[in-house]
Structure formats: structure tokens, C-alpha cells
Amino acid sequence: MIEDFTGLSALSIMQDFYSTQLATNLQQLIINEAEEELREEKKDSKYEYKVNRNLSTGFMKDRLIEIIFTKNEKQQERKFDNLKELFKINPTPIRKGRSFPRVYHKTRKKFYIKKKRAI
């Protein structure tokens, strides 16, 4: 949501924006590698599979800072590979021709300015 920032100043909003962009770009890089490996592992199955993005976001949330600030390259690579394996645990099958319309509900917000925990 556009109101969900950790602060009210322009600097804190820019930091939130750029940190979110960094996290999503790293997540997408890991997802791309994991999906290539999933294609190879499940090439004989009925469906194609993709990484569950909701679960991958949860896995990334706790491990991203460790990966970024690890100075030892081998440890960083090992953490990266462990995260990629977590992404591959619960793949989602891609079923062709399935489409359901989204139902949007208008909800009234209790709090307009949220100060959420930063990464």
C-alpha cells in the first residue's frame, strides 16, 4: 500500500522504496535460478511448476540481511543456495486455462499512517 512507510520524511520514503526494489530484484534473481532447476527436476511431470512467490517473500524476509552483510563469499553463496532450495520446496503448478475474476472489497482503514518495521 502506498501509505505503508516506516516514516513520514521524504528520505525515509525513498529508503523504503529503494530497499523494497533491492529486495524484489534479489528475490527475482533467486526465483529465476530456482525455476530453471525446477524445470529440469520436474520435466516428466504433468504440469510445469513455478516458485510460490508468497512463500518466497516470507523466506527472504528473514534471510536477506544475512546474505547482504555476510563478508565471506563462500558463506554468502551457501546462504544463497539454501534460500534457493527453500524456494523450491513448495512449487505451484501452472494450470493452463484457469482464470478467476478477482473480487475487491472496500475496507475502511483504522489507521492511516503506519509505521512498519523496516528491513
VMD Tcl script that builds the backbone (N, CA, C; Angstrom):
set m [mol new atoms 357]
animate dup $m
set s [atomselect $m all]
$s set {name element resname resid chain x y z} {
  {N N MET 1 A 0.836 -1.181 0.000}
  {CA C MET 1 A 0.000 0.000 0.000}
  {C C MET 1 A 0.877 1.240 0.000}
  {N N ILE 2 A 0.350 2.262 -0.544}
  {CA C ILE 2 A 1.140 3.475 -0.696}
  {C C ILE 2 A 1.353 4.193 0.644}
  {N N GLU 3 A 0.497 3.953 1.617}
  {CA C GLU 3 A 0.645 4.634 2.904}
  {C C GLU 3 A 1.570 3.889 3.858}
  {N N ASP 4 A 1.993 2.694 3.520}
  {CA C ASP 4 A 2.757 1.860 4.436}
  {C C ASP 4 A 4.257 2.148 4.339}
  {N N PHE 5 A 4.692 3.201 4.985}
  {CA C PHE 5 A 6.097 3.549 5.023}
  {C C PHE 5 A 6.552 3.569 6.477}
  {N N THR 6 A 7.871 3.470 6.672}
  {CA C THR 6 A 8.386 3.441 8.035}
  {C C THR 6 A 8.470 4.821 8.659}
  {N N GLY 7 A 8.366 5.863 7.881}
  {CA C GLY 7 A 8.445 7.223 8.406}
  {C C GLY 7 A 7.652 8.176 7.547}
  {N N LEU 8 A 7.740 9.440 7.903}
  {CA C LEU 8 A 6.979 10.459 7.180}
  {C C LEU 8 A 7.844 11.363 6.312}
  {N N SER 9 A 9.146 11.365 6.522}
  {CA C SER 9 A 10.011 12.262 5.754}
  {C C SER 9 A 10.259 11.703 4.353}
  {N N ALA 10 A 10.683 12.583 3.475}
  {CA C ALA 10 A 10.967 12.173 2.096}
  {C C ALA 10 A 12.117 11.174 2.053}
  {N N LEU 11 A 13.099 11.354 2.916}
  {CA C LEU 11 A 14.239 10.447 2.957}
  {C C LEU 11 A 13.821 9.034 3.363}
  {N N SER 12 A 12.973 8.925 4.374}
  {CA C SER 12 A 12.553 7.590 4.816}
  {C C SER 12 A 11.684 6.906 3.758}
  {N N ILE 13 A 10.890 7.672 3.047}
  {CA C ILE 13 A 10.066 7.099 1.977}
  {C C ILE 13 A 10.958 6.613 0.831}
  {N N MET 14 A 11.973 7.398 0.474}
  {CA C MET 14 A 12.903 6.977 -0.581}
  {C C MET 14 A 13.679 5.733 -0.154}
  {N N GLN 15 A 14.101 5.673 1.108}
  {CA C GLN 15 A 14.811 4.496 1.601}
  {C C GLN 15 A 13.915 3.259 1.537}
  {N N ASP 16 A 12.660 3.409 1.926}
  {CA C ASP 16 A 11.720 2.288 1.843}
  {C C ASP 16 A 11.550 1.829 0.404}
  {N N PHE 17 A 11.419 2.775 -0.494}
  {CA C PHE 17 A 11.218 2.454 -1.902}
  {C C PHE 17 A 12.414 1.687 -2.467}
  {N N TYR 18 A 13.614 2.220 -2.238}
  {CA C TYR 18 A 14.814 1.587 -2.807}
  {C C TYR 18 A 15.133 0.254 -2.126}
  {N N SER 19 A 14.879 0.143 -0.836}
  {CA C SER 19 A 15.129 -1.142 -0.176}
  {C C SER 19 A 14.151 -2.199 -0.672}
  {N N THR 20 A 12.917 -1.805 -0.947}
  {CA C THR 20 A 11.940 -2.740 -1.498}
  {C C THR 20 A 12.334 -3.164 -2.904}
  {N N GLN 21 A 12.836 -2.223 -3.698}
  {CA C GLN 21 A 13.294 -2.557 -5.043}
  {C C GLN 21 A 14.468 -3.525 -5.004}
  {N N LEU 22 A 15.409 -3.294 -4.105}
  {CA C LEU 22 A 16.551 -4.191 -3.967}
  {C C LEU 22 A 16.088 -5.592 -3.564}
  {N N ALA 23 A 15.195 -5.663 -2.590}
  {CA C ALA 23 A 14.713 -6.968 -2.115}
  {C C ALA 23 A 13.969 -7.717 -3.219}
  {N N THR 24 A 13.121 -7.031 -3.972}
  {CA C THR 24 A 12.376 -7.715 -5.026}
  {C C THR 24 A 13.281 -8.125 -6.180}
  {N N ASN 25 A 14.287 -7.330 -6.498}
  {CA C ASN 25 A 15.221 -7.717 -7.552}
  {C C ASN 25 A 16.028 -8.944 -7.152}
  {N N LEU 26 A 16.513 -8.977 -5.910}
  {CA C LEU 26 A 17.239 -10.151 -5.435}
  {C C LEU 26 A 16.334 -11.382 -5.412}
  {N N GLN 27 A 15.106 -11.184 -4.971}
  {CA C GLN 27 A 14.144 -12.291 -4.944}
  {C C GLN 27 A 13.909 -12.831 -6.350}
  {N N GLN 28 A 13.768 -11.953 -7.312}
  {CA C GLN 28 A 13.523 -12.389 -8.689}
  {C C GLN 28 A 14.725 -13.131 -9.265}
  {N N LEU 29 A 15.933 -12.689 -8.939}
  {CA C LEU 29 A 17.127 -13.401 -9.404}
  {C C LEU 29 A 17.156 -14.829 -8.858}
  {N N ILE 30 A 16.849 -14.968 -7.583}
  {CA C ILE 30 A 16.846 -16.300 -6.972}
  {C C ILE 30 A 15.712 -17.140 -7.552}
  {N N ILE 31 A 14.554 -16.540 -7.774}
  {CA C ILE 31 A 13.411 -17.256 -8.350}
  {C C ILE 31 A 13.751 -17.754 -9.751}
  {N N ASN 32 A 14.406 -16.923 -10.553}
  {CA C ASN 32 A 14.766 -17.348 -11.915}
  {C C ASN 32 A 15.648 -18.590 -11.894}
  {N N GLU 33 A 16.643 -18.604 -11.021}
  {CA C GLU 33 A 17.513 -19.779 -10.931}
  {C C GLU 33 A 16.759 -20.998 -10.406}
  {N N ALA 34 A 15.907 -20.785 -9.405}
  {CA C ALA 34 A 15.150 -21.896 -8.831}
  {C C ALA 34 A 14.173 -22.480 -9.850}
  {N N GLU 35 A 13.546 -21.632 -10.656}
  {CA C GLU 35 A 12.597 -22.128 -11.650}
  {C C GLU 35 A 13.296 -22.898 -12.767}
  {N N GLU 36 A 14.508 -22.495 -13.124}
  {CA C GLU 36 A 15.274 -23.277 -14.109}
  {C C GLU 36 A 15.551 -24.679 -13.568}
  {N N GLU 37 A 15.944 -24.755 -12.307}
  {CA C GLU 37 A 16.204 -26.056 -11.695}
  {C C GLU 37 A 14.916 -26.869 -11.554}
  {N N LEU 38 A 13.810 -26.205 -11.249}
  {CA C LEU 38 A 12.518 -26.906 -11.155}
  {C C LEU 38 A 12.119 -27.497 -12.498}
  {N N ARG 39 A 12.372 -26.752 -13.579}
  {CA C ARG 39 A 12.058 -27.264 -14.916}
  {C C ARG 39 A 12.809 -28.557 -15.200}
  {N N GLU 40 A 14.073 -28.578 -14.815}
  {CA C GLU 40 A 14.877 -29.784 -15.030}
  {C C GLU 40 A 14.402 -30.941 -14.155}
  {N N GLU 41 A 14.097 -30.656 -12.891}
  {CA C GLU 41 A 13.704 -31.706 -11.962}
  {C C GLU 41 A 12.332 -32.291 -12.289}
  {N N LYS 42 A 11.420 -31.468 -12.772}
  {CA C LYS 42 A 10.045 -31.907 -12.976}
  {C C LYS 42 A 9.655 -31.920 -14.451}
  {N N LYS 43 A 10.600 -32.217 -15.328}
  {CA C LYS 43 A 10.299 -32.204 -16.755}
  {C C LYS 43 A 9.387 -33.354 -17.177}
  {N N ASP 44 A 9.309 -34.420 -16.400}
  {CA C ASP 44 A 8.443 -35.547 -16.739}
  {C C ASP 44 A 7.078 -35.475 -16.067}
  {N N SER 45 A 6.789 -34.427 -15.323}
  {CA C SER 45 A 5.511 -34.333 -14.621}
  {C C SER 45 A 4.430 -33.754 -15.531}
  {N N LYS 46 A 3.206 -33.820 -15.059}
  {CA C LYS 46 A 2.048 -33.389 -15.842}
  {C C LYS 46 A 2.040 -31.874 -16.078}
  {N N TYR 47 A 2.392 -31.112 -15.056}
  {CA C TYR 47 A 2.351 -29.657 -15.134}
  {C C TYR 47 A 3.753 -29.062 -15.109}
  {N N GLU 48 A 3.844 -27.837 -15.569}
  {CA C GLU 48 A 5.038 -27.043 -15.324}
  {C C GLU 48 A 4.858 -26.430 -13.935}
  {N N TYR 49 A 5.961 -26.128 -13.284}
  {CA C TYR 49 A 5.893 -25.574 -11.941}
  {C C TYR 49 A 6.618 -24.248 -11.864}
  {N N LYS 50 A 6.153 -23.408 -10.947}
  {CA C LYS 50 A 6.822 -22.137 -10.679}
  {C C LYS 50 A 6.953 -21.970 -9.168}
  {N N VAL 51 A 7.808 -21.066 -8.765}
  {CA C VAL 51 A 8.045 -20.812 -7.346}
  {C C VAL 51 A 6.859 -20.059 -6.764}
  {N N ASN 52 A 6.455 -20.451 -5.567}
  {CA C ASN 52 A 5.381 -19.771 -4.857}
  {C C ASN 52 A 5.935 -18.452 -4.312}
  {N N ARG 53 A 5.494 -17.335 -4.887}
  {CA C ARG 53 A 6.050 -16.026 -4.531}
  {C C ARG 53 A 5.702 -15.608 -3.105}
  {N N ASN 54 A 4.547 -15.994 -2.623}
  {CA C ASN 54 A 4.159 -15.633 -1.269}
  {C C ASN 54 A 5.101 -16.279 -0.252}
  {N N LEU 55 A 5.377 -17.549 -0.426}
  {CA C LEU 55 A 6.298 -18.237 0.478}
  {C C LEU 55 A 7.725 -17.719 0.312}
  {N N SER 56 A 8.123 -17.438 -0.915}
  {CA C SER 56 A 9.490 -16.965 -1.137}
  {C C SER 56 A 9.714 -15.597 -0.482}
  {N N THR 57 A 8.692 -14.769 -0.455}
  {CA C THR 57 A 8.807 -13.481 0.229}
  {C C THR 57 A 9.022 -13.695 1.716}
  {N N GLY 58 A 8.305 -14.635 2.291}
  {CA C GLY 58 A 8.477 -14.939 3.710}
  {C C GLY 58 A 9.859 -15.490 4.015}
  {N N PHE 59 A 10.380 -16.333 3.138}
  {CA C PHE 59 A 11.724 -16.875 3.335}
  {C C PHE 59 A 12.770 -15.772 3.197}
  {N N MET 60 A 12.570 -14.867 2.259}
  {CA C MET 60 A 13.526 -13.783 2.018}
  {C C MET 60 A 13.570 -12.811 3.190}
  {N N LYS 61 A 12.425 -12.553 3.769}
  {CA C LYS 61 A 12.308 -11.531 4.798}
  {C C LYS 61 A 13.308 -11.747 5.935}
  {N N ASP 62 A 13.462 -12.982 6.355}
  {CA C ASP 62 A 14.326 -13.267 7.492}
  {C C ASP 62 A 15.793 -13.417 7.111}
  {N N ARG 63 A 16.093 -13.711 5.871}
  {CA C ARG 63 A 17.459 -14.068 5.485}
  {C C ARG 63 A 18.169 -13.027 4.619}
  {N N LEU 64 A 17.471 -12.026 4.162}
  {CA C LEU 64 A 18.054 -11.059 3.236}
  {C C LEU 64 A 19.222 -10.286 3.845}
  {N N ILE 65 A 19.058 -9.812 5.054}
  {CA C ILE 65 A 20.105 -9.024 5.700}
  {C C ILE 65 A 21.360 -9.868 5.907}
  {N N GLU 66 A 21.173 -11.140 6.294}
  {CA C GLU 66 A 22.331 -12.029 6.479}
  {C C GLU 66 A 23.102 -12.191 5.166}
  {N N ILE 67 A 22.389 -12.357 4.064}
  {CA C ILE 67 A 23.042 -12.542 2.774}
  {C C ILE 67 A 23.802 -11.280 2.359}
  {N N ILE 68 A 23.174 -10.142 2.545}
  {CA C ILE 68 A 23.789 -8.887 2.107}
  {C C ILE 68 A 25.042 -8.559 2.923}
  {N N PHE 69 A 25.000 -8.756 4.234}
  {CA C PHE 69 A 26.098 -8.327 5.090}
  {C C PHE 69 A 27.119 -9.410 5.417}
  {N N THR 70 A 26.985 -10.586 4.830}
  {CA C THR 70 A 27.997 -11.616 5.017}
  {C C THR 70 A 29.212 -11.268 4.175}
  {N N LYS 71 A 30.371 -11.210 4.805}
  {CA C LYS 71 A 31.586 -10.801 4.090}
  {C C LYS 71 A 32.283 -11.970 3.423}
  {N N ASN 72 A 32.162 -13.143 3.983}
  {CA C ASN 72 A 32.794 -14.319 3.407}
  {C C ASN 72 A 31.988 -14.777 2.195}
  {N N GLU 73 A 32.646 -14.831 1.053}
  {CA C GLU 73 A 31.947 -15.137 -0.196}
  {C C GLU 73 A 31.379 -16.551 -0.219}
  {N N LYS 74 A 32.097 -17.510 0.365}
  {CA C LYS 74 A 31.604 -18.887 0.387}
  {C C LYS 74 A 30.370 -19.026 1.266}
  {N N GLN 75 A 30.379 -18.348 2.420}
  {CA C GLN 75 A 29.201 -18.378 3.293}
  {C C GLN 75 A 28.016 -17.702 2.621}
  {N N GLN 76 A 28.283 -16.611 1.939}
  {CA C GLN 76 A 27.218 -15.894 1.243}
  {C C GLN 76 A 26.611 -16.767 0.151}
  {N N GLU 77 A 27.453 -17.463 -0.584}
  {CA C GLU 77 A 26.978 -18.350 -1.641}
  {C C GLU 77 A 26.181 -19.521 -1.057}
  {N N ARG 78 A 26.634 -20.047 0.081}
  {CA C ARG 78 A 25.910 -21.147 0.730}
  {C C ARG 78 A 24.526 -20.691 1.214}
  {N N LYS 79 A 24.459 -19.495 1.794}
  {CA C LYS 79 A 23.162 -18.957 2.242}
  {C C LYS 79 A 22.244 -18.711 1.049}
  {N N PHE 80 A 22.814 -18.232 -0.027}
  {CA C PHE 80 A 22.062 -18.002 -1.260}
  {C C PHE 80 A 21.483 -19.328 -1.780}
  {N N ASP 81 A 22.311 -20.381 -1.790}
  {CA C ASP 81 A 21.854 -21.695 -2.262}
  {C C ASP 81 A 20.798 -22.289 -1.327}
  {N N ASN 82 A 20.969 -22.098 -0.020}
  {CA C ASN 82 A 19.955 -22.578 0.933}
  {C C ASN 82 A 18.617 -21.886 0.706}
  {N N LEU 83 A 18.677 -20.592 0.425}
  {CA C LEU 83 A 17.449 -19.846 0.156}
  {C C LEU 83 A 16.796 -20.340 -1.129}
  {N N LYS 84 A 17.602 -20.630 -2.125}
  {CA C LYS 84 A 17.076 -21.145 -3.392}
  {C C LYS 84 A 16.400 -22.502 -3.171}
  {N N GLU 85 A 16.977 -23.340 -2.327}
  {CA C GLU 85 A 16.366 -24.637 -2.016}
  {C C GLU 85 A 15.047 -24.448 -1.271}
  {N N LEU 86 A 14.973 -23.470 -0.393}
  {CA C LEU 86 A 13.706 -23.184 0.295}
  {C C LEU 86 A 12.633 -22.752 -0.704}
  {N N PHE 87 A 13.035 -21.974 -1.692}
  {CA C PHE 87 A 12.086 -21.522 -2.712}
  {C C PHE 87 A 11.508 -22.715 -3.478}
  {N N LYS 88 A 12.316 -23.746 -3.667}
  {CA C LYS 88 A 11.883 -24.895 -4.474}
  {C C LYS 88 A 11.054 -25.908 -3.674}
  {N N ILE 89 A 10.916 -25.715 -2.379}
  {CA C ILE 89 A 10.214 -26.708 -1.548}
  {C C ILE 89 A 8.742 -26.851 -1.936}
  {N N ASN 90 A 8.027 -25.761 -2.067}
  {CA C ASN 90 A 6.587 -25.803 -2.362}
  {C C ASN 90 A 6.279 -25.120 -3.687}
  {N N PRO 91 A 6.587 -25.752 -4.805}
  {CA C PRO 91 A 6.285 -25.111 -6.092}
  {C C PRO 91 A 4.782 -25.125 -6.380}
  {N N THR 92 A 4.369 -24.211 -7.230}
  {CA C THR 92 A 2.975 -24.104 -7.619}
  {C C THR 92 A 2.824 -24.581 -9.058}
  {N N PRO 93 A 1.891 -25.512 -9.319}
  {CA C PRO 93 A 1.717 -25.957 -10.705}
  {C C PRO 93 A 1.072 -24.866 -11.550}
  {N N ILE 94 A 1.486 -24.790 -12.798}
  {CA C ILE 94 A 0.893 -23.840 -13.738}
  {C C ILE 94 A -0.163 -24.605 -14.520}
  {N N ARG 95 A -1.425 -24.293 -14.264}
  {CA C ARG 95 A -2.525 -24.974 -14.938}
  {C C ARG 95 A -3.064 -24.053 -16.019}
  {N N LYS 96 A -2.982 -24.482 -17.239}
  {CA C LYS 96 A -3.390 -23.663 -18.382}
  {C C LYS 96 A -4.914 -23.494 -18.402}
  {N N GLY 97 A -5.357 -22.316 -18.791}
  {CA C GLY 97 A -6.772 -22.053 -18.984}
  {C C GLY 97 A -7.563 -21.764 -17.721}
  {N N ARG 98 A -6.899 -21.554 -16.603}
  {CA C ARG 98 A -7.611 -21.253 -15.359}
  {C C ARG 98 A -7.571 -19.761 -15.116}
  {N N SER 99 A -8.731 -19.183 -14.993}
  {CA C SER 99 A -8.808 -17.759 -14.736}
  {C C SER 99 A -10.053 -17.491 -13.913}
  {N N PHE 100 A -9.877 -16.801 -12.815}
  {CA C PHE 100 A -10.998 -16.442 -11.963}
  {C C PHE 100 A -10.971 -14.936 -11.749}
  {N N PRO 101 A -12.124 -14.280 -11.877}
  {CA C PRO 101 A -12.136 -12.829 -11.661}
  {C C PRO 101 A -11.857 -12.506 -10.191}
  {N N ARG 102 A -11.146 -11.435 -9.972}
  {CA C ARG 102 A -10.858 -11.007 -8.606}
  {C C ARG 102 A -12.023 -10.222 -8.047}
  {N N VAL 103 A -12.292 -10.443 -6.783}
  {CA C VAL 103 A -13.356 -9.715 -6.097}
  {C C VAL 103 A -12.683 -8.746 -5.136}
  {N N TYR 104 A -12.929 -7.476 -5.330}
  {CA C TYR 104 A -12.323 -6.464 -4.481}
  {C C TYR 104 A -13.346 -5.980 -3.461}
  {N N HIS 105 A -12.909 -5.909 -2.221}
  {CA C HIS 105 A -13.762 -5.421 -1.147}
  {C C HIS 105 A -13.187 -4.111 -0.647}
  {N N LYS 106 A -14.033 -3.124 -0.521}
  {CA C LYS 106 A -13.569 -1.863 0.041}
  {C C LYS 106 A -13.572 -1.993 1.555}
  {N N THR 107 A -12.431 -1.685 2.151}
  {CA C THR 107 A -12.333 -1.732 3.601}
  {C C THR 107 A -11.929 -0.353 4.108}
  {N N ARG 108 A -12.439 -0.024 5.244}
  {CA C ARG 108 A -12.102 1.245 5.857}
  {C C ARG 108 A -10.884 1.043 6.736}
  {N N LYS 109 A -9.916 1.893 6.603}
  {CA C LYS 109 A -8.692 1.757 7.378}
  {C C LYS 109 A -8.889 2.310 8.784}
  {N N LYS 110 A -8.325 1.593 9.749}
  {CA C LYS 110 A -8.373 2.073 11.128}
  {C C LYS 110 A -7.309 3.135 11.348}
  {N N PHE 111 A -6.130 2.896 10.762}
  {CA C PHE 111 A -5.008 3.803 10.944}
  {C C PHE 111 A -4.509 4.220 9.569}
  {N N TYR 112 A -4.296 5.510 9.383}
  {CA C TYR 112 A -3.902 5.990 8.075}
  {C C TYR 112 A -2.398 6.042 7.890}
  {N N ILE 113 A -1.648 6.338 8.925}
  {CA C ILE 113 A -0.203 6.374 8.808}
  {C C ILE 113 A 0.340 5.207 9.606}
  {N N LYS 114 A 0.984 4.298 8.903}
  {CA C LYS 114 A 1.518 3.114 9.566}
  {C C LYS 114 A 3.023 3.221 9.609}
  {N N LYS 115 A 3.548 2.901 10.718}
  {CA C LYS 115 A 4.997 2.841 10.852}
  {C C LYS 115 A 5.356 1.372 10.969}
  {N N LYS 116 A 5.721 0.768 9.857}
  {CA C LYS 116 A 6.044 -0.644 9.863}
  {C C LYS 116 A 7.522 -0.869 10.116}
  {N N ARG 117 A 7.860 -2.085 10.469}
  {CA C ARG 117 A 9.239 -2.440 10.711}
  {C C ARG 117 A 10.005 -2.433 9.406}
  {N N ALA 118 A 11.128 -1.793 9.366}
  {CA C ALA 118 A 11.938 -1.743 8.152}
  {C C ALA 118 A 12.770 -3.006 8.050}
  {N N ILE 119 A 13.267 -3.286 6.846}
  {CA C ILE 119 A 14.071 -4.490 6.621}
  {C C ILE 119 A 15.352 -4.433 7.394}
}
mol reanalyze $m
mol bondsrecalc $m
mol representation Tube
mol addrep $m
